[in-house]
Amino acid sequence: MRKTFLCLLFSVLGSLAQAAEPTDLSQGLGYLRVHSLDEAPKALAGAGDLVLDLRRTIATPEAVAQFSSALAGRAAESRLFVLVGPDTPVPLADALKGSLLTIGIKGSHPAPEVVVRQSDDDDRKAYDALEAGAALTDLISGKVEKDRYDEATLVQEFKGGNHDAHPPESAQAKNDKSPARLTDRVLQRAVNIHRALTALKR
């Protein structure tokens, strides 16, 4: 019974994959949230820069193999940012190597190259907010925890070789008890890094 249900689920998700298209984040960057890894190969065939969200995807061994092939065939000049999390399927670890950048919170697997300081709970809330209808622009437009810690600052950090920069927590932030604005900091970090690389023409 359970096997039949899973087969049906993968079949339905596979049919939805045909309609999966990246959302435009401007400046040549697209965003695709992947619920089933079957959705990924079509998006990877595109020539543009892409943020591929695999934080809570599901994958069969066949889908992992197809994904690996699609990665190998991706245009070398296209930047790929892969968002990972604690729920990212372990078998994807080997595939997520090479000319891409993995970004996620501590405890994600594979271990991300850029670790974002956000709790698992807040990461899930931000992820679920989009599913509940929140605007993508609202989830990535919050402050990066410190005034002027923006693309210009990231450019300077990248020039200095620091690809995992994060702002120090200010005294005001420590004492601020007001509810924090819901921000998808993992996705936000990917967007900011892309802007920094674009500014550096890299």
N, C-alpha and C positions, 0 to 999 in steps of 0.2 A: 504494500500500500504506500509506504513512505517513498519507495523507489519510483513508483508510478507518479506520485505527486512531484518529485524532484524533476523527473523527465518532462512533465507538463510545464513546470515552472521555467526550466531552461528553454523550452520550445517557445513559450510566450515571450520571454525576454529576448530571445533570438529574433523574433519577428519585430519587436520594438526597435531592435538595433538598426533596422533598415532606415528608420526615421531620425536616428541620432545625428545631430549636427552641432558643431561647436558654437557657443555663444560668443559674440564679438566683444572683447574687452578693450578695443581700440589699440592704436599703434601697432597693428599687425599681429595682435595676440588673441587667440581664441581659448575658450574654456569648455571642457567636456567632462561632465560627471558620468562615470561609468558604473552602472549598477551590475551589469553582467559583462565580463571581459569580452564576450562576443561582439560588443559594440565598438571596441577599440580599433581593430584593424582598418576599418573604413576611414576613421578620423585621422589615423597615422599616415594615410596615403596622401593627405593634403600637404601642400608646400609651405604653409604658414607656420609661425611659432604657435605652440600649443601648451596649455596647462591641462594635463590629464589627471583627473581626480580618481584615484584608486583606493581611497580610504576605506570604503565599505563595499567594495565590489565582491562578486562571487565568481568563481572560475572553475572550469573543468580542466583536466589535463590536456584535452584537445584544444581548448581555448588558449591555454598558456602557450602551446606550441605555435598556434596561429599568431598570437601576439608577438612572440619572439621573432617570427619570420617578418612580420610587418615592421617591427623595429629595425631589423637589419636592412630593410628596403627603403627606410625613410630618407628623405633628402638630407644630405650632410649639412647643408647651410641652415636648416631649420632648427630652431631651439626647441627643446622639449623639457618641460618641468613636470615632474610626476609627484603628486601629493600622496603620501602614504600615511598609514595609521596603525594602531594596534590590531585592527580587524582586516588589514590587507592580507590576502592569502599568502602563506609562507612559500608555496612553490614559485611565486613570482620573483623571489629574491635573485635568482641567477639571471633572469631576463632583464632585471632592472640594473644593468651595468653598462658602462660604455658612455656614449655621447648623450647623456641626459643628466638632469640634476634632480635628486630626490629631496623632498622637503616634508617635514612632519614634526609632530610633538615627540617628546621623550617617551620611549616605550614602543615606538612604531617599529614595524619590520617590513622590509629590511631596515636596518638602522639608517636614518636619513643623513644625507651629507650636510644639510642645513637643518638644525634643530630649532624649532620655534617654541618659545617659552609660553605655553598655554596648557592648562590642565586638560586631562582626558574628558572631563565632564563639560567644560566650556567648548572644547573642540566639537563634541557631539551636538551640543546645543546649537552651535553655529552651523554645523552641517545640516541638522534637521530643520533649521529655520528656512533654508532655501526650499526644502521639500514642502514646507508649510505655506509657501507663497511669498516669503520675504524677497525683496528686490536684491539681485546680485550686487548692484552698485552700492547699496546701503551696507551690505555685509563686508565690503572691502574698503569703504571710504572713511572708516573711523581713524582717529589719530593713531600714530605708531608709538603711543605711550609717552611721547615727549615732543614738545614744539620743535619744529624744524628738523626732526629726524625723518627726512623724506628722501626722495630720489637723489637729491644733491649730496646728502650725507652718505648715502650708500655708494655713490660714485667714488667718493673719497676713500671709503672703506675698501672698495674693490681695487682701487689703484694701489692701496697699501697691502693687498693680498688677503684681506679679511673677508671671506665670503659668508661668514656666519655672524655678522654684526648684529647687536641688539642694544637698545638704549638702556642706560641705567635707570632704576626706579627712582623718581624724584621724591623728595620729602612730602611735597604736596600730594602726590599720588598715594603715598603710604597712609596719609591722614584722611584722604577723601573716602567717606563712607557712602557716597551716593551710588546708586546702581550703575554699573558699567554698561556702556553701550555694547550690544551684541555685535561682535566683529569676528569674521572668519580669518584669524591671523595667519593660518597656514596658507590660504589662498592669497591673502594680502601680501605675504612675504614673496610669493612667486611673482605677483604683479610688480612689486617694487624692484625685485632683482631684474626682471625683464626691462623695466624702464631704465635702470642703471646701466645694463649692458647695451641698451640702445643708445644711451647718451655717450657711452664709451666707444660706440661703433664696433662692438665685438659680437 
